[in-house]
Amino acid sequence: MTTKKIEIIVPPKSAHFVGDGFRVHNFIPSDYRLDMKRMDPFIMLDYNSKFHFNGSETPRGVGVHPHRGFETVTIAYQGKVEHHDSAGGGGIIGEGDIQWMTAASGILHKEYHEKEWSKTGGIFQMVQLWVNLPAKDKMSKPKYQAIKNSEINRADLGENGFVEIIAGQYKNIKGSAFTFSPVNLMNAKLKSGGKAEFNFPAHFNTAALVIEGNILVNEEKVPTNHFVLFKNEGESFTIETTEDSVVLVLSGEPLNEPIFPHGPFVMNSREEIMQAFEDFNTGKFGYLED
């Protein structure tokens, strides 16, 4: 296989708050060549790097908001999040857990620091990734995949560490999540001096985010909290570590469909966006108390 070369290494932008509970660096979409079309099917990535929240009796977070046309994937590294939706669903995303929410035809959602965790506070670290849905699936029924850390399939790399396969496939081990299009999402949790090789088709949009530690990608240094975008050529790359590290790896086949975003809706045309707002305003997304 030929080497998948690095296109750009992106430093974290200045952080901003989403609601009052998520202090994030936005990587997708951004002006570092990371627009929605370039990163298709990944249309948003916010990274809440390590941040200490003081204890609070009133949990911080984001109030009721709608989604339609895509999926939200929340990856918890430190801290806990509690969420509820207009379909009566909800739960707690604990450390190491994944919540894969298919908003699809429309849902109201809210998410806050988990009540008991909020009282004491602590270090909070999370990723939220938006994955676009194919046009044929955008109006399907909303659903959740709540994946506990203990349920995530792993590839044991021996003294190098292991890879958690959230979605897709690594070394013939299938990921734990169902996806509507070919998507690979995994956490490489490598020990100091560890090494892992990854292989994805050349045309897949592929990237990596350094969550912990400092790493070498194809022997090029990448610091903590930096984002690596790969060129759409070649298939394989290696990650090596100089200290215990965690790296989020993502690679997906482009949908190559029109992308028409507006706020919390991502559809294929202006007309579909207008319909989403009309459906939201007339109560078709249901009701959820703030």
C-alpha positions as CSV (number, residue, x, y, z in Angstrom):
1,M,0.0,0.0,0.0
2,T,1.1,3.6,-0.7
3,T,1.5,6.2,2.1
4,K,-1.4,8.5,2.9
5,K,0.5,11.8,3.2
6,I,-0.4,14.7,5.5
7,E,-2.0,17.7,3.8
8,I,-2.1,20.0,6.8
9,I,-1.6,20.0,10.6
10,V,-4.2,22.4,12.2
11,P,-3.7,24.1,15.6
12,P,-6.7,24.6,17.8
13,K,-8.6,27.8,17.3
14,S,-9.5,30.1,20.2
15,A,-12.1,28.3,22.3
16,H,-15.7,29.5,22.6
17,F,-18.7,28.4,24.6
18,V,-21.6,26.4,23.3
19,G,-24.3,27.1,25.9
20,D,-22.5,27.5,29.2
21,G,-21.3,23.9,29.6
22,F,-19.1,23.2,26.5
23,R,-15.9,25.1,25.9
24,V,-14.9,24.1,22.4
25,H,-12.3,24.5,19.7
26,N,-14.0,24.2,16.3
27,F,-12.2,22.2,13.7
28,I,-14.9,21.4,11.2
29,P,-16.1,23.5,9.4
30,S,-13.3,26.0,9.5
31,D,-11.0,28.1,7.3
32,Y,-8.2,25.6,7.5
33,R,-9.4,23.9,4.3
34,L,-11.8,22.0,6.6
35,D,-15.2,23.0,5.0
36,M,-18.1,20.6,4.9
37,K,-17.5,19.6,1.3
38,R,-13.8,18.8,1.9
39,M,-14.6,16.8,5.0
40,D,-17.8,15.1,3.7
41,P,-19.4,13.1,5.4
42,F,-18.0,14.8,8.5
43,I,-19.8,18.2,8.7
44,M,-18.9,19.5,12.2
45,L,-16.3,18.7,14.8
46,D,-16.1,20.6,18.1
47,Y,-13.5,19.6,20.6
48,N,-13.9,20.4,24.3
49,S,-10.2,20.1,25.3
50,K,-9.4,19.6,29.0
51,F,-11.2,22.3,31.0
52,H,-11.9,22.5,34.7
53,F,-15.5,23.4,35.6
54,N,-16.2,24.4,39.2
55,G,-19.0,22.6,41.1
56,S,-22.5,23.9,40.5
57,E,-25.9,23.0,41.8
58,T,-27.4,24.1,38.5
59,P,-25.9,21.9,35.7
60,R,-24.3,23.8,32.9
61,G,-25.1,22.8,29.3
62,V,-27.2,23.6,26.2
63,G,-31.0,24.0,26.4
64,V,-33.6,22.7,24.0
65,H,-32.6,22.8,20.4
66,P,-33.7,21.0,17.2
67,H,-31.8,18.8,14.7
68,R,-32.6,17.4,11.3
69,G,-30.8,15.6,8.5
70,F,-27.6,14.3,10.2
71,E,-26.2,12.4,13.2
72,T,-24.4,13.7,16.3
73,V,-21.7,11.6,17.9
74,T,-20.6,12.5,21.4
75,I,-17.4,11.0,22.7
76,A,-16.8,11.4,26.4
77,Y,-13.1,11.4,27.6
78,Q,-13.6,13.0,31.0
79,G,-16.7,14.2,32.7
80,K,-20.4,13.1,32.3
81,V,-23.3,14.4,30.2
82,E,-27.0,13.9,30.7
83,H,-29.4,14.3,27.8
84,H,-33.1,14.2,27.0
85,D,-35.1,14.4,23.8
86,S,-38.7,15.0,22.5
87,A,-39.2,11.3,21.8
88,G,-38.9,10.5,25.5
89,G,-35.3,9.2,25.2
90,G,-32.4,10.2,27.4
91,G,-29.5,8.9,29.4
92,I,-26.0,9.6,30.8
93,I,-22.9,9.6,28.7
94,G,-20.1,8.5,31.1
95,E,-16.4,8.7,30.8
96,G,-15.3,6.5,27.8
97,D,-18.8,6.2,26.5
98,I,-20.3,7.1,23.1
99,Q,-23.7,8.5,22.2
100,W,-24.6,8.2,18.5
101,M,-27.8,10.1,17.9
102,T,-29.5,9.9,14.5
103,A,-31.6,13.1,14.4
104,A,-32.8,12.2,10.8
105,S,-36.4,13.6,10.3
106,G,-36.2,15.8,13.4
107,I,-35.9,15.8,17.1
108,L,-35.6,18.2,20.0
109,H,-32.7,17.7,22.3
110,K,-31.0,19.1,25.4
111,E,-27.7,18.2,27.1
112,Y,-26.2,19.2,30.4
113,H,-23.4,18.2,32.7
114,E,-24.7,15.2,34.6
115,K,-26.4,16.3,37.9
116,E,-24.1,14.6,40.4
117,W,-20.9,15.3,38.4
118,S,-22.0,19.0,38.2
119,K,-22.1,19.3,42.0
120,T,-18.4,18.5,42.4
121,G,-17.2,19.6,39.0
122,G,-13.8,18.6,37.6
123,I,-12.0,18.1,34.3
124,F,-14.3,18.0,31.3
125,Q,-13.1,16.7,27.9
126,M,-15.3,15.7,25.0
127,V,-15.7,15.6,21.2
128,Q,-18.9,16.2,19.3
129,L,-18.9,15.1,15.7
130,W,-21.7,15.6,13.2
131,V,-22.0,13.0,10.5
132,N,-24.1,13.8,7.4
133,L,-26.8,11.4,6.4
134,P,-27.4,10.3,2.8
135,A,-30.4,12.1,1.1
136,K,-32.4,8.8,1.2
137,D,-32.0,8.6,4.9
138,K,-32.4,12.2,6.1
139,M,-36.1,11.7,6.8
140,S,-35.9,8.4,8.5
141,K,-36.9,7.8,12.1
142,P,-34.7,9.3,14.8
143,K,-32.9,6.8,17.0
144,Y,-30.0,6.5,19.5
145,Q,-27.1,4.1,19.9
146,A,-25.9,4.4,23.5
147,I,-22.5,2.6,23.5
148,K,-20.9,2.0,26.9
149,N,-17.1,1.9,26.9
150,S,-17.2,-1.8,27.9
151,E,-19.2,-2.5,24.8
152,I,-16.8,-0.9,22.3
153,N,-14.9,-3.5,20.3
154,R,-11.1,-3.4,20.7
155,A,-8.1,-4.4,18.7
156,D,-5.4,-5.5,21.1
157,L,-2.0,-4.2,20.0
158,G,-0.1,-5.9,22.8
159,E,2.7,-3.7,24.3
160,N,1.7,-0.9,21.9
161,G,-1.8,-0.4,23.5
162,F,-5.1,-0.9,21.8
163,V,-7.6,0.7,19.4
164,E,-11.3,1.2,20.3
165,I,-13.3,0.7,17.1
166,I,-16.4,2.9,17.5
167,A,-17.5,2.5,13.8
168,G,-16.0,0.9,10.7
169,Q,-13.3,-1.7,10.8
170,Y,-9.8,-2.1,12.0
171,K,-7.7,-5.3,11.6
172,N,-10.9,-7.3,10.6
173,I,-12.7,-6.2,13.8
174,K,-15.9,-4.4,13.2
175,G,-17.0,-1.3,15.1
176,S,-19.8,-1.2,17.6
177,A,-21.9,1.5,15.9
178,F,-24.2,1.1,12.9
179,T,-23.6,3.7,10.2
180,F,-25.7,4.8,7.1
181,S,-22.6,5.2,4.9
182,P,-19.0,3.9,5.2
183,V,-17.6,5.7,8.2
184,N,-14.6,4.7,10.4
185,L,-14.3,6.2,13.8
186,M,-11.8,5.0,16.4
187,N,-9.7,5.9,19.5
188,A,-6.1,4.8,19.3
189,K,-5.0,4.5,22.9
190,L,-1.3,3.9,22.7
191,K,1.4,3.4,25.3
192,S,4.7,5.4,25.3
193,G,6.8,4.1,22.4
194,G,3.7,2.5,20.8
195,K,2.9,2.3,17.2
196,A,-0.2,1.6,15.1
197,E,-0.9,1.5,11.4
198,F,-4.1,2.5,9.7
199,N,-5.4,1.8,6.2
200,F,-8.3,3.5,4.5
201,P,-9.2,3.9,0.8
202,A,-7.5,6.8,-0.9
203,H,-10.7,8.7,-1.7
204,F,-12.0,8.6,1.9
205,N,-11.7,11.9,3.8
206,T,-9.4,11.0,6.6
207,A,-8.2,13.0,9.7
208,A,-6.9,12.5,13.2
209,L,-7.2,14.6,16.4
210,V,-4.6,14.3,19.2
211,I,-6.6,14.0,22.4
212,E,-3.7,13.2,24.7
213,G,0.1,13.2,24.4
214,N,2.4,14.1,21.5
215,I,2.7,11.8,18.5
216,L,4.5,11.2,15.2
217,V,2.3,10.7,12.1
218,N,4.4,9.3,9.3
219,E,7.4,10.5,11.4
220,E,6.1,14.1,11.5
221,K,5.5,15.6,14.9
222,V,1.9,16.4,15.9
223,P,1.3,18.1,19.3
224,T,-1.6,17.6,21.7
225,N,-4.9,19.2,20.6
226,H,-3.8,19.4,17.0
227,F,-5.8,18.1,14.0
228,V,-4.2,16.2,11.1
229,L,-5.8,16.3,7.7
230,F,-4.6,13.7,5.1
231,K,-4.4,14.0,1.4
232,N,-6.8,12.0,-0.7
233,E,-4.1,9.8,-2.1
234,G,-2.4,6.7,-0.7
235,E,-4.0,4.3,1.8
236,S,-1.8,3.8,4.9
237,F,-0.3,5.9,7.6
238,T,1.4,5.2,11.0
239,I,1.0,6.8,14.4
240,E,3.9,6.5,16.8
241,T,4.0,7.9,20.4
242,T,6.6,9.4,22.5
243,E,4.4,9.2,25.6
244,D,1.0,7.6,26.5
245,S,-1.4,9.0,23.9
246,V,-5.0,9.0,22.7
247,V,-5.8,9.8,19.1
248,L,-9.2,10.1,17.5
249,V,-9.1,8.7,14.0
250,L,-11.8,9.4,11.5
251,S,-12.2,8.4,7.8
252,G,-15.3,8.3,5.7
253,E,-16.5,7.9,2.1
254,P,-17.8,11.2,0.7
255,L,-21.5,11.2,0.0
256,N,-21.0,13.6,-2.9
257,E,-24.5,15.1,-2.5
258,P,-25.5,18.7,-2.2
259,I,-24.9,20.1,1.4
260,F,-27.3,22.8,2.4
261,P,-26.8,23.7,6.1
262,H,-28.7,26.3,8.2
263,G,-28.1,26.3,11.9
264,P,-29.3,23.0,13.4
265,F,-30.5,21.6,10.1
266,V,-28.4,20.1,7.3
267,M,-30.3,19.1,4.2
268,N,-29.8,18.9,0.4
269,S,-31.7,22.0,-0.8
270,R,-33.0,25.4,0.3
271,E,-36.5,24.1,0.0
272,E,-35.8,21.3,2.4
273,I,-34.4,23.8,4.9
274,M,-37.5,25.9,4.7
275,Q,-39.6,22.8,5.2
276,A,-37.5,22.0,8.3
277,F,-38.1,25.4,9.8
278,E,-41.9,25.1,9.1
279,D,-42.1,21.7,10.6
280,F,-40.2,22.9,13.7
281,N,-42.3,26.0,14.1
282,T,-45.6,24.0,13.8
283,G,-44.6,21.5,16.5
284,K,-43.8,18.5,14.3
285,F,-40.5,17.9,16.2
286,G,-42.5,17.2,19.4
287,Y,-42.2,19.0,22.7
288,L,-39.4,19.0,25.3
289,E,-39.4,21.1,28.5
290,D,-36.3,23.3,28.9
